[in-house]
């Protein structure tokens, strides 16, 4: 070519290949800077997360070998709900990504009402279960004889349990 005719040899020959793939989208975040129509080797883009989410991983990714380095994730900052008389039995985390779940278990003498899992959905949690005390079941005391108030004697009353709870 032209270089051979003049006797020049280029010291560095740069080849820029356009990359067809744009940087990956991330859930609950977006590209903050570096976005453009076409990308080449060594291009970088920066991500940030939507309000209520925190970035996990590097905020910058680089085009290397016609691929992008792995993008960060945006994790919800909200903690899973606590339930009265119950505990979370899955491992606790600092942040939860979309789709994460936690599992609940009620304390002794309480029964679970509702799904035992709650899920992180776009930074909020689905409805948590409730732990009902077994002593809050439907129970009625029906007296079979007249009730006499006396320090020596209280006539027998029968306990009828009209639910599936047991009393201790």
ABEGO torsion letter per residue (X at the ends): XAAAAAGBBBABBBBBBBBABBBBBBBGBBBABGBBABBBBGBBBBBBBBBGBBBBEBABBBBBGGBBBBBBBBBBABBBBBBBGBBBABBBBABBBBGBBBBBBBBBGBBBBEBABBBBBGGBBBBBBBBBBAAABBBBBBBABBBBBBAABBBBBBBBBABABBBX
